[in-house]
Amino acid sequence: MISVGLIGCGEVAESGHLPTILQSDRFQLAAICDVDPARAKLFSDRAGGVPQYSDWRELLAREHSLDAVVLALPPEISPDVVVEVLRLNLAVLDEKPIAVSVAEGRRLLQAVEEHRGVYQIGFVLRYGDWVEYIRQLAPSLGLPLQINVEVYDERYNPDDALHLARIQSFIRNSSAMTHEGSHVIDYVSLWNHSPWRSVSAVAQQTSPSFSGPNVWNSRIEFDDQSTLDVKIGWLLPELPPSTITVNGPEGRLDFNCVTGVGHLEVGGGEQAFALPPLAPHWERQYRTFADAIDRGSADLATVSDGVRALEVTAACELSATSGLAVTPGSLAAALGLTGNVQRPARHTPRSTGPERIVEAR
Ligand SMILES: NC(=O)c1ccc[n+]([C@@H]2O[C@H](COP(=O)([O-])OP(=O)(O)OC[C@H]3O[C@@H](n4cnc5c(N)ncnc54)[C@H](O)[C@@H]3O)[C@@H](O)[C@H]2O)c1
């Protein structure tokens, strides 16, 4: 069994990480930590009384049996913890986004390389059947691709003060584009491996009471002439269905992420298809993490994938504030970074979901 510590006992840890670890036959929860002692106690109780800490440094100093650490922390907090965990030669599963700035993301990349650490990002949506379905179909649609992704989440509910405070904090310390959009940049990189070359984005704040923009329209252009239009809508009173369309010269598909129903036109034929709707795949993510620990390196949802997503969403943030299109060069100049910020998507030839979905349906 892989002995794991869980740091951060918030919403995503409660809905995803904790139940998955407790049900896993590969992982055993050794200790938990949250700065809020009530959250730490709740988790400790649910886990049968495992040791609880309010300081992650103390957890790392005292828990000598750990093989791995799961970080379900806000991205303005997590990088320092990652660096220390890697220094201790422990494997890390780190929630997305990996940081709030490209410079911090690069610091993580350097730490992973320096310690040859096992570092996997919680890009839990990339394991969806529909991601694999589109990945297998994309080559038959031809190039360039026009990809449209609309994600509506985190509905505005003034009666849920805790939810509102959590989302306001994400928007204040980072952005909806970086938090939600990092998933999109990640799974789209599995369909199109071309490097990005330009980003234009418009951000809108639909209420003065919000701590920043909650609606984003971003266009990402790639070297192969493909485009990705991402619309993110948070804190809206009603949520339209999230949808994905992929158009190419040889065909097109659309997918309703809520119903799981899609439509495909390719090679002169057309067909409807149905897949499980968009949802996090916790078990697949943890199986991938366990395999990475066994192997001694992560080869899915890697630090490079995380830095790439961060660069694109940072470019969106810069474009929205400057009103200008942003290129890798202008992003590096604006952020005062030396060297190339461009990190090409890695080709990921194998999936962790069902094999050969296209043929199977
Ligand atoms: N993978 C996904 O699908 C998914 C879903 C939701 C959220 N997330 C991401 O996970 C991260 C956390 O999100 P959340 O919704 O759980 O947020 P949250 O605010 O509910 O939880 C964060 C927790 O971290 C704790 N914390 C803060 N600083 C700490 C510190 N120094 N030491 C120990 N604990 C500390 C807080 O007290 C809180 O309990 C965010 O980056 C978010 O984008 C990912």
The ligand as an SDF file (V2000), in Angstrom:
LIG
                    3D

 44 48  0  0  0  0  0  0  0  0999 V2000
   -9.5720   18.8780  -10.0800 N   0  0  0  0  0  0  0  0  0  0  0  0
  -10.7700   19.4340  -10.0030 C   0  0  0  0  0  0  0  0  0  0  0  0
  -11.6960   19.1020  -10.7400 O   0  0  0  0  0  0  0  0  0  0  0  0
  -10.9830   20.5110   -8.9940 C   0  0  0  0  0  0  0  0  0  0  0  0
  -12.2450   20.7640   -8.5240 C   0  0  0  0  0  0  0  0  0  0  0  0
  -12.3730   21.7600   -7.5950 C   0  0  0  0  0  0  0  0  0  0  0  0
  -11.2540   22.4860   -7.1800 C   0  0  0  0  0  0  0  0  0  0  0  0
  -10.0380   22.2020   -7.6860 N   0  0  0  0  0  0  0  0  0  0  0  0
   -8.8440   22.9650   -7.3070 C   0  0  0  0  0  0  0  0  0  0  0  0
   -8.3970   22.5180   -6.0410 O   0  0  0  0  0  0  0  0  0  0  0  0
   -7.8860   23.6290   -5.2990 C   0  0  0  0  0  0  0  0  0  0  0  0
   -8.6160   23.6960   -3.9650 C   0  0  0  0  0  0  0  0  0  0  0  0
   -9.9830   23.8930   -4.2550 O   0  0  0  0  0  0  0  0  0  0  0  0
  -11.1330   23.6990   -3.1580 P   0  0  0  0  0  0  0  0  0  0  0  0
  -12.3810   23.9420   -3.8970 O   0  0  0  0  0  0  0  0  0  0  0  0
  -10.9820   22.4680   -2.4140 O   0  0  0  0  0  0  0  0  0  0  0  0
  -10.8120   24.9690   -2.2220 O   0  0  0  0  0  0  0  0  0  0  0  0
  -11.1910   25.1330   -0.6870 P   0  0  0  0  0  0  0  0  0  0  0  0
  -10.9660   26.5680   -0.3730 O   0  0  0  0  0  0  0  0  0  0  0  0
  -12.5130   24.5250   -0.3990 O   0  0  0  0  0  0  0  0  0  0  0  0
  -10.0850   24.2440    0.0550 O   0  0  0  0  0  0  0  0  0  0  0  0
   -8.7740   24.6300    0.2850 C   0  0  0  0  0  0  0  0  0  0  0  0
   -8.4160   24.1550    1.6820 C   0  0  0  0  0  0  0  0  0  0  0  0
   -7.0380   24.4190    1.8820 O   0  0  0  0  0  0  0  0  0  0  0  0
   -6.8970   24.8370    3.2330 C   0  0  0  0  0  0  0  0  0  0  0  0
   -5.6430   25.5770    3.3680 N   0  0  0  0  0  0  0  0  0  0  0  0
   -5.3510   26.8160    2.9300 C   0  0  0  0  0  0  0  0  0  0  0  0
   -4.0820   27.1220    3.2300 N   0  0  0  0  0  0  0  0  0  0  0  0
   -3.5590   26.0490    3.8470 C   0  0  0  0  0  0  0  0  0  0  0  0
   -2.2850   25.7560    4.4000 C   0  0  0  0  0  0  0  0  0  0  0  0
   -1.2640   26.6350    4.3690 N   0  0  0  0  0  0  0  0  0  0  0  0
   -2.0840   24.5510    4.9840 N   0  0  0  0  0  0  0  0  0  0  0  0
   -3.0950   23.6400    5.0520 C   0  0  0  0  0  0  0  0  0  0  0  0
   -4.3310   23.8720    4.5460 N   0  0  0  0  0  0  0  0  0  0  0  0
   -4.5560   25.0560    3.9610 C   0  0  0  0  0  0  0  0  0  0  0  0
   -8.1230   25.6930    3.4900 C   0  0  0  0  0  0  0  0  0  0  0  0
   -8.3720   25.8620    4.8690 O   0  0  0  0  0  0  0  0  0  0  0  0
   -9.1900   24.8800    2.7790 C   0  0  0  0  0  0  0  0  0  0  0  0
   -9.8030   23.9440    3.6390 O   0  0  0  0  0  0  0  0  0  0  0  0
   -8.0960   24.8620   -6.1790 C   0  0  0  0  0  0  0  0  0  0  0  0
   -6.9050   25.1690   -6.8500 O   0  0  0  0  0  0  0  0  0  0  0  0
   -9.1390   24.4430   -7.1810 C   0  0  0  0  0  0  0  0  0  0  0  0
   -9.0430   25.0440   -8.4620 O   0  0  0  0  0  0  0  0  0  0  0  0
   -9.8770   21.2250   -8.5600 C   0  0  0  0  0  0  0  0  0  0  0  0
  1  2  1  0
  2  3  2  0
  2  4  1  0
  4  5  1  0
  4 44  2  0
  5  6  2  0
  6  7  1  0
  7  8  2  0
  8  9  1  0
  8 44  1  0
  9 10  1  0
  9 42  1  0
 10 11  1  0
 11 12  1  0
 11 40  1  0
 12 13  1  0
 13 14  1  0
 14 15  2  0
 14 16  1  0
 14 17  1  0
 17 18  1  0
 18 19  2  0
 18 20  1  0
 18 21  1  0
 21 22  1  0
 22 23  1  0
 23 24  1  0
 23 38  1  0
 24 25  1  0
 25 26  1  0
 25 36  1  0
 26 27  1  0
 26 35  1  0
 27 28  2  0
 28 29  1  0
 29 30  1  0
 29 35  2  0
 30 31  1  0
 30 32  2  0
 32 33  1  0
 33 34  2  0
 34 35  1  0
 36 37  1  0
 36 38  1  0
 38 39  1  0
 40 41  1  0
 40 42  1  0
 42 43  1  0
M  CHG  2   8   1  16  -1
M  END
$$$$
